[in-house]
Amino acid sequence: MIEHLRKYTGLIIVLFVLVIIGFVFLDSSTMRASRGGAPVLKIAGRSYTDKEFRSLGSSAYELTQSLAQSGDFQLYSFLFTLSGDAQSQEQAMENFFTNRILLRSSKEEFGIYPGEEEIDSFIRQLRAFAGPDGAFSPEAYRNFVEKGIGRLGLTEGDVRELASDVITQKKLGDILGSGLTTSKEIIEKRAAIDGERIKVNIARIDIAPIESKIDPSEEEIKAYWETIQDAFKTPEKRRFSYILAKPTLPEEPAELTEPTADASADAKAEYEKNKASRAAELADARRKAQLETDAKVDDFLYQLESQKELSFSKLAEKDGWEVKNTELFAANEAPPELNLPLRSTSTQGTAVNELFRMSVTSDPFSKISPAIAIGENEWLIAHLEEVEPSRTQTYEEARADARARLIAEKSSSALKEAADKAVETINNALADGKSFPEAAKTAEITEETVSLSDVTATYRGDTTKIPSNLFEAVKYTDPGTLADPILEADRAFIAHVESREYVKSENAEQQIQTQLEQAEESNKITAFTSWLNAKHEEANVQQLYKQ
């Protein structure tokens, strides 16, 4: 055998070279697939794929959100802290993934390795898995694992990994916050202030009469517009062609004749059996119709992506879908058919939100939306035909908004001046021995004054007559004096503290201890957040590829 191979040494070398060349020029998408996905993020010098992002990022984010809804503070804190200061759900998921990767690096750095028993204990304490008696329910847990997270592409192992990371965050917070202390004396003083009962007199100044007197000239409006004209923009508008893919559902089988009340037990049992069989048959037929449509949608998108020369409209018509077209529209003026809520229970927003998130690149396929799930069983797929970018409005276009904004600013400033002047006048009148209502009239306040004798930290009065934050505004004000003016968007309040007394509650000591524990927990969260922010900055996170 070896002798035969020696005869074809040259041929073998040629074939070997061809294999090497094949690897070198192998299609990049194939290479990405072999590695388990396309690289999407680089964190601390290491690249992570879209597959890893889905597992530890977007899907895990939804998993944590689902579990936290049952009321577990630790899960909510984990989700909130790792999501960071995100302005969108997409950004929240990216932050969650990045920070989770950074958190995992702390396990080795700080020697934090949650054990299996510790993870078991954590899972058993989650409210999401509690039965009617409040105790851990193996059945609830098993149902969640087997039926609740399959749509996310996750398994029980992912639930346990999440539990491990939440435990790690808690332990790391304990370590980082161990050097931070909270003064019990400060908390006791704060509790004494918050436990007061205050008697307050209030006068109100409305902005409407002030605003009605402000009429800026054309020169003032134009000068104002020129300084902030970039604030007046037209909305971006987009035009789409689109299809709505909906399964053709089978006709329902004929209704069964319900047995009469005096029918035999066998007849009734046969009816129930046939009824269940009919329902199962119909459900199965609908499921198959949906699967056929889903497969057709996937194939449609695959052909558009893989065969760039294919036209969206022609391929849609070939597949039997009606192509509809829109005019240019802004996101807040979307056609009703594109303004439907998304079908996913975990994703907020409407179809048009997804369409306006589309980012166009040099790749023609970037003008094709993903399949967007809407309605009960429909898919929306759109082609971006035209974009009218946002631009700065001309003076003529922006004049009305600029005038309104200028009047609002002038009115707000005049309201503050009026409140400050009223405080001075009322103080002088009080010093002359007048009552607060009399002093308010001296300051030309025509609105009737309000007297409140029982303002506490939990007080909630009629906010049409008093400020919503009244207690906070007056709790440090000495009796017999005025608090600083309380300014709101359309009114100002002058508050006079007549008297105050401390009312000690029966469980005051327990409340102080609770506040002390809350402050210590807050210190730990602050320490952990500071550590995480520093790690994030050091990691030099880079977005490599956006799907």
C-alpha positions in Angstrom: 0.0 0.0 0.0 2.8 2.4 0.9 4.5 1.6 -2.4 1.4 2.6 -4.3 1.2 5.9 -2.3 4.8 6.7 -3.2 3.9 6.5 -6.9 1.5 9.4 -6.4 3.6 11.6 -4.1 3.4 14.6 -6.5 -0.4 14.3 -6.8 -0.8 14.1 -3.0 1.3 17.3 -2.6 -0.9 19.1 -5.1 -4.1 18.0 -3.4 -2.6 19.1 0.0 -1.8 22.5 -1.4 -5.3 22.8 -2.8 -6.8 22.0 0.6 -4.6 24.7 2.3 -5.8 27.2 -0.3 -9.3 26.2 0.3 -9.0 27.0 4.0 -7.3 30.4 3.2 -10.1 31.5 0.9 -13.0 29.9 2.7 -16.0 32.1 2.8 -15.9 34.4 5.8 -19.5 33.5 6.8 -18.6 29.8 6.9 -15.6 30.6 9.0 -17.8 32.5 11.4 -20.2 29.6 11.6 -17.4 27.2 12.4 -16.4 29.4 15.3 -19.9 29.6 16.6 -21.0 33.0 15.3 -19.9 36.4 14.1 -17.8 38.6 16.5 -19.9 41.5 17.8 -18.0 42.9 20.8 -14.5 43.2 22.0 -14.1 43.5 25.8 -10.7 43.8 27.5 -9.0 42.6 24.3 -11.2 39.5 23.8 -13.8 39.2 21.0 -17.3 37.8 21.8 -19.7 36.3 19.2 -23.3 37.0 18.6 -24.0 33.5 20.0 -22.3 34.4 23.3 -24.1 37.7 23.3 -27.5 36.0 23.0 -26.7 33.5 25.7 -25.1 35.8 28.3 -26.6 39.1 27.1 -30.0 39.5 25.4 -31.6 36.2 26.4 -30.1 36.3 29.9 -31.4 39.9 30.3 -34.9 38.7 29.5 -34.5 35.8 31.8 -33.5 38.1 34.7 -36.3 40.5 33.9 -38.8 37.7 34.0 -37.6 36.4 37.3 -37.3 39.8 38.9 -41.0 40.6 38.1 -42.0 38.3 41.0 -40.5 40.8 43.4 -37.0 39.6 44.2 -35.0 42.8 45.0 -31.6 41.1 44.6 -32.5 40.2 41.0 -33.9 43.6 40.3 -30.7 45.2 41.7 -28.6 42.9 39.5 -30.5 43.8 36.4 -30.6 47.5 37.1 -26.9 47.8 38.1 -25.6 45.8 35.1 -27.9 47.5 32.6 -26.2 50.8 33.5 -27.5 54.2 32.3 -29.0 52.8 29.1 -31.3 54.9 26.9 -32.8 52.0 25.0 -33.5 48.3 25.6 -30.8 47.4 23.0 -28.2 49.5 24.9 -29.4 47.9 28.2 -28.8 44.4 26.9 -25.3 45.4 25.6 -24.4 46.9 28.9 -25.8 43.9 30.7 -23.6 41.5 28.6 -20.5 43.6 29.0 -20.8 44.1 32.7 -21.6 40.5 33.2 -18.4 39.5 31.5 -16.5 42.0 33.7 -18.3 40.7 36.8 -17.2 37.2 36.0 -13.6 38.4 35.9 -13.9 39.2 39.6 -14.4 35.6 40.6 -10.7 34.8 40.1 -9.6 38.3 41.2 -11.4 38.1 44.6 -11.7 34.3 44.9 -15.5 34.2 44.7 -16.7 30.8 43.6 -20.3 30.1 44.5 -20.8 26.4 45.2 -23.6 24.1 43.9 -25.4 24.0 47.3 -25.2 27.8 47.5 -26.7 28.1 44.0 -29.4 25.6 44.9 -30.3 27.6 48.0 -30.5 30.8 46.1 -32.8 29.3 43.4 -35.1 27.8 46.1 -35.6 31.2 47.7 -36.7 32.9 44.5 -40.3 34.0 44.6 -40.8 33.0 40.9 -40.6 29.4 42.0 -42.8 29.6 45.1 -45.9 27.6 45.4 -49.3 28.7 46.9 -47.9 28.2 50.4 -44.9 30.4 49.7 -42.4 27.6 49.8 -40.2 26.4 46.9 -42.2 24.4 44.4 -40.2 21.9 42.3 -43.1 21.7 39.9 -43.1 25.5 39.3 -39.3 25.4 38.8 -39.5 22.5 36.4 -42.3 24.1 34.4 -40.2 27.3 34.1 -37.1 25.5 33.0 -38.9 23.2 30.5 -41.5 25.5 29.2 -40.6 29.1 30.1 -37.1 29.7 28.7 -37.0 27.5 25.6 -38.0 30.4 23.5 -34.9 32.2 24.7 -32.6 29.3 23.7 -31.7 28.8 27.3 -31.5 25.8 29.6 -31.4 25.0 33.3 -27.6 25.5 33.2 -28.2 29.2 32.2 -30.5 29.7 35.1 -27.8 28.3 37.5 -25.1 30.5 35.8 -27.3 33.5 36.4 -27.8 32.5 40.0 -24.0 32.2 40.4 -23.4 35.6 39.0 -26.1 37.3 41.2 -24.4 35.6 44.2 -21.1 36.9 43.0 -22.4 40.4 42.8 -23.7 40.3 46.3 -20.5 38.9 47.8 -18.3 41.4 45.8 -20.5 44.3 47.0 -20.0 43.0 50.6 -16.2 43.0 50.1 -16.0 46.4 48.3 -18.4 48.1 50.7 -16.9 46.7 53.9 -14.9 49.8 54.6 -17.9 52.2 54.2 -19.8 53.0 57.4 -23.0 54.9 58.1 -23.4 57.1 61.2 -26.3 55.9 63.4 -26.4 59.4 64.9 -27.1 61.0 61.5 -29.8 58.5 60.9 -31.4 59.2 64.3 -31.4 62.9 63.5 -32.9 62.3 60.1 -35.6 60.1 61.7 -36.4 62.8 64.2 -36.9 65.3 61.4 -38.9 62.9 59.3 -41.1 62.2 62.4 -42.3 65.7 62.8 -45.8 67.1 62.5 -45.8 70.6 61.0 -48.4 73.3 60.9 -48.0 75.2 57.6 -49.7 78.2 55.9 -49.5 78.4 52.1 -50.0 81.1 49.5 -50.0 80.5 45.8 -48.9 82.5 42.8 -50.1 81.3 39.4 -48.1 81.8 36.3 -51.0 82.4 33.9 -51.5 86.1 34.7 -47.8 86.7 34.4 -47.6 84.8 31.1 -50.5 86.7 29.6 -48.6 90.0 29.9 -45.5 88.7 28.0 -45.6 89.5 24.3 -42.0 89.4 22.8 -41.3 91.5 19.6 -40.4 89.9 16.3 -36.8 91.0 16.8 -36.7 89.3 20.2 -38.1 86.1 18.8 -35.7 86.0 15.9 -32.7 86.8 18.1 -33.7 84.0 20.5 -34.2 81.6 17.6 -30.7 82.4 16.2 -29.0 81.4 19.5 -30.7 78.0 19.8 -31.8 77.2 16.2 -30.2 73.8 16.4 -32.9 72.9 18.9 -35.6 73.1 16.2 -35.4 70.1 14.0 -37.7 68.5 11.5 -38.3 64.8 12.3 -36.5 62.2 10.1 -39.0 60.7 7.6 -38.8 57.3 6.0 -40.6 55.6 3.1 -41.0 51.8 3.0 -42.4 49.0 0.8 -43.5 46.1 3.0 -45.3 42.8 3.2 -47.4 41.2 5.9 -46.9 37.4 6.0 -49.8 35.7 7.7 -50.6 32.0 7.7 -53.7 30.7 5.9 -55.5 29.0 8.7 -57.6 25.9 8.0 -61.3 26.0 8.1 -62.7 24.8 11.3 -64.3 21.4 11.3 -68.1 21.3 11.5 -69.5 21.9 15.0 -70.4 18.9 17.0 -73.9 18.3 18.2 -74.0 18.6 21.9 -75.8 15.7 23.6 -79.1 16.4 25.3 -79.3 16.6 29.1 -80.9 13.1 29.2 -78.3 11.5 27.0 -76.5 8.4 28.3 -73.1 8.7 30.1 -71.5 6.9 27.2 -72.9 9.4 24.7 -71.7 12.4 26.8 -68.2 10.8 27.1 -68.1 10.2 23.4 -69.0 13.8 22.8 -66.3 15.1 25.1 -63.8 12.8 23.4 -64.7 14.0 19.9 -64.7 17.6 21.1 -61.1 17.2 22.5 -60.1 15.5 19.3 -61.6 18.3 17.1 -59.8 21.0 19.2 -56.5 19.1 19.0 -56.9 18.6 15.2 -57.6 22.3 14.7 -54.7 23.3 16.9 -52.3 21.0 15.1 -53.5 22.3 11.7 -52.9 25.9 12.8 -49.5 25.1 14.2 -48.5 23.5 10.8 -49.8 26.5 9.0 -47.8 28.8 11.2 -44.7 26.7 10.8 -45.1 26.8 7.0 -45.4 30.6 7.1 -42.4 30.9 9.4 -40.3 28.7 7.1 -41.4 30.7 4.1 -40.4 34.0 5.8 -37.0 32.6 6.7 -36.4 31.4 3.2 -37.5 34.8 1.8 -35.0 36.7 4.0 -32.3 34.1 3.2 -32.7 34.5 -0.6 -32.6 38.3 -0.3 -29.4 38.2 1.8 -27.6 35.5 -0.3 -28.7 36.7 -3.7 -28.1 40.4 -3.7 -29.5 40.9 -7.2 -33.0 39.8 -6.2 -35.6 42.6 -5.9 -37.6 42.8 -2.7 -40.8 43.5 -4.6 -40.3 40.9 -7.3 -39.4 38.1 -4.9 -42.4 39.0 -2.6 -44.8 38.9 -5.6 -43.2 35.6 -6.7 -43.9 34.1 -3.2 -47.5 35.3 -3.4 -47.3 38.2 -1.0 -48.9 41.6 -1.6 -46.4 44.4 -1.6 -47.7 47.6 0.0 -46.0 51.1 -0.1 -46.1 54.0 2.2 -45.5 57.7 1.7 -42.7 59.5 3.6 -43.7 59.6 7.3 -42.2 60.5 10.7 -42.1 57.8 13.4 -44.9 59.6 15.3 -47.1 59.7 12.1 -46.8 56.0 11.1 -49.6 54.3 9.2 -51.8 52.2 11.6 -50.7 49.0 10.0 -47.1 49.7 10.9 -47.9 51.0 14.4 -49.0 47.7 15.9 -47.5 46.5 19.1 -44.8 43.8 18.9 -46.0 40.3 19.6 -43.1 39.4 22.0 -44.2 39.9 25.6 -40.7 40.9 26.6 -40.1 43.6 24.0 -41.9 46.9 24.3 -42.8 49.2 21.5 -44.3 48.9 18.0 -43.3 47.7 14.6 -42.5 51.3 13.5 -40.0 51.6 16.3 -38.1 48.7 14.8 -38.3 50.2 11.3 -36.8 53.5 12.5 -33.9 51.6 14.3 -32.7 50.2 10.9 -29.2 51.5 10.2 -28.3 51.6 6.5 -24.8 50.6 5.4 -23.2 49.9 2.1 -24.7 46.4 2.2 -28.0 46.4 0.2 -29.4 43.9 2.7 -29.2 46.6 5.5 -32.3 48.2 3.8 -34.3 45.0 4.6 -35.9 44.8 8.1 -35.8 41.7 10.1 -39.0 39.7 10.3 -41.0 41.7 12.9 -43.5 39.7 14.9 -46.9 41.6 15.1 -50.5 40.7 15.7 -51.5 37.2 16.7 -49.5 35.4 14.0 -48.2 37.9 11.4 -44.7 38.8 10.3 -43.8 42.3 8.9 -40.9 42.6 6.5 -40.1 46.0 5.1 -37.7 47.5 2.5 -36.4 51.0 3.2 -37.0 52.9 0.0 -36.1 56.5 1.0 -34.9 58.5 3.9 -35.5 62.2 4.4 -32.9 63.3 7.0 -33.8 65.5 9.9 -32.7 69.1 9.3 -32.7 72.5 11.1 -36.0 74.3 10.6 -36.1 77.7 8.9 -37.1 80.7 11.0 -40.6 80.7 9.4 -41.0 77.0 10.3 -39.7 77.4 13.8 -41.2 80.8 14.7 -44.3 79.6 16.6 -42.3 77.1 18.7 -39.5 79.6 19.3 -42.0 82.2 20.4 -43.7 79.8 22.8 -40.4 78.7 24.3 -39.2 82.3 24.7 -42.5 83.2 26.5 -42.2 80.1 28.7 -38.6 81.0 29.7 -39.6 84.7 30.4 -42.6 83.6 32.4 -40.6 81.2 34.5 -38.1 83.9 35.3 -40.8 86.4 36.1 -42.6 83.8 38.3 -39.4 83.4 40.4 -38.9 87.1 40.7 -42.6 87.5 41.8 -42.1 84.8 44.4 -38.9 86.3 45.8 -40.6 89.7 46.0 -43.6 88.2 47.7 -41.3 86.5 50.4 -39.7 89.9 51.2 -43.1 91.6 51.4 -44.7 88.9 53.6 -41.7 88.8 55.9 -42.0 92.6 56.5 -45.7 92.2 57.1 -45.2 89.4 59.6 -42.7 91.5 61.4 -45.3 94.2 61.7 -47.6 91.7 63.5 -49.9 90.8 60.6 -51.2 87.3 60.2 -50.1 85.2 57.3 -53.3 85.6 55.2 -53.1 89.4 55.8 -49.4 89.4 54.8 -50.2 87.5 51.6 -52.7 90.2 50.7 -50.1 92.8 51.3 -48.0 91.0 48.7 -50.9 91.3 46.3 -51.5 87.6 46.2 -55.2 87.2 45.3 -55.4 83.4 45.6 -56.9 82.2 49.0 -54.3 81.0 51.5 -54.4 77.4 52.8 -53.7 76.4 56.4 -52.6 72.8 57.2 -52.2 71.6 60.8 -50.9 68.0 60.2 -48.2 67.9 57.6 -46.0 64.8 58.0 -43.6 62.8 55.9 -46.5 60.7 54.7 -48.9 63.6 54.1 -50.6 63.7 50.7 -52.8 66.7 50.1 -54.8 68.2 47.3 -52.0 69.0 44.8 -54.3 71.5 43.0 -53.9 73.8 46.0 -50.6 72.7 47.6 -47.2 71.5 46.3 -46.7 67.7 46.1 -43.3 68.0 48.0 -44.6 70.2 50.8 -43.1 68.2 53.7 -39.6 68.1 52.0 -39.8 71.8 51.3 -40.5 72.9 54.9 -39.0 70.2 57.2 -35.9 72.2 57.9 -37.6 75.6 58.3 -37.7 77.2 61.7 -41.2 77.9 63.2 -42.3 81.4 62.6 -40.4 81.8 59.3 -40.8 81.3 55.6 -39.3 78.4 53.6 -37.7 79.2 50.3 -40.2 79.6 47.5 -41.5 76.3 46.1 -41.3 76.7 42.3 -43.3 74.5 39.9 -43.8 74.7 36.1 -47.0 76.8 36.3 -47.1 78.2 39.9 -45.1 79.1 42.9 -45.9 78.6 46.6 -44.9 80.6 49.7 -44.9 78.4 52.8 -45.0 79.7 56.4 -44.1 77.3 59.2 -46.3 78.1 62.2 -45.2 75.3 64.5 -43.6 71.8 64.5 -43.5 68.9 67.0 -41.7 65.6 67.0 -44.0 62.6 67.3 -42.1 59.4 68.3 -43.5 56.2 66.9 -43.7 53.0 69.0 -41.3 51.2 66.7 -38.9 54.1 66.3 -35.8 52.0 67.2 -36.7 49.3 64.7 -37.2 52.0 62.0 -33.8 53.4 62.7 -32.2 49.9 62.6 -34.0 49.3 59.2 -32.7 52.6 57.8 -29.2 51.8 59.0 -29.3 48.5 57.2 -30.7 50.1 54.1 -27.9 52.7 54.2 -25.3 50.0 54.5 -26.8 48.1 51.6 -26.8 51.3 49.5 -23.1 51.8 50.4 -22.4 48.3 49.0 -24.3 48.9 45.8 -22.5 52.3 45.3 -19.1 50.6 45.9 -19.9 47.8 43.4 -21.2 50.3 40.8 -18.0 52.4 41.1 -15.8 49.3 40.7 -17.9 48.2 37.7 -17.7 51.6 36.0 -13.9 51.6 36.5 -13.6 48.1 35.0 -15.8 49.1 32.1 -13.6 52.1 31.3 -10.5 49.9 31.5 -12.0 47.2 29.2 -12.1 49.5 26.2 -15.4 48.0 24.9 -15.6 48.0 21.1 -18.6 47.1 18.9 -17.3 45.0 16.1 -20.4 44.1 14.1 -24.0 45.1 14.4 -26.7 42.8 13.1 
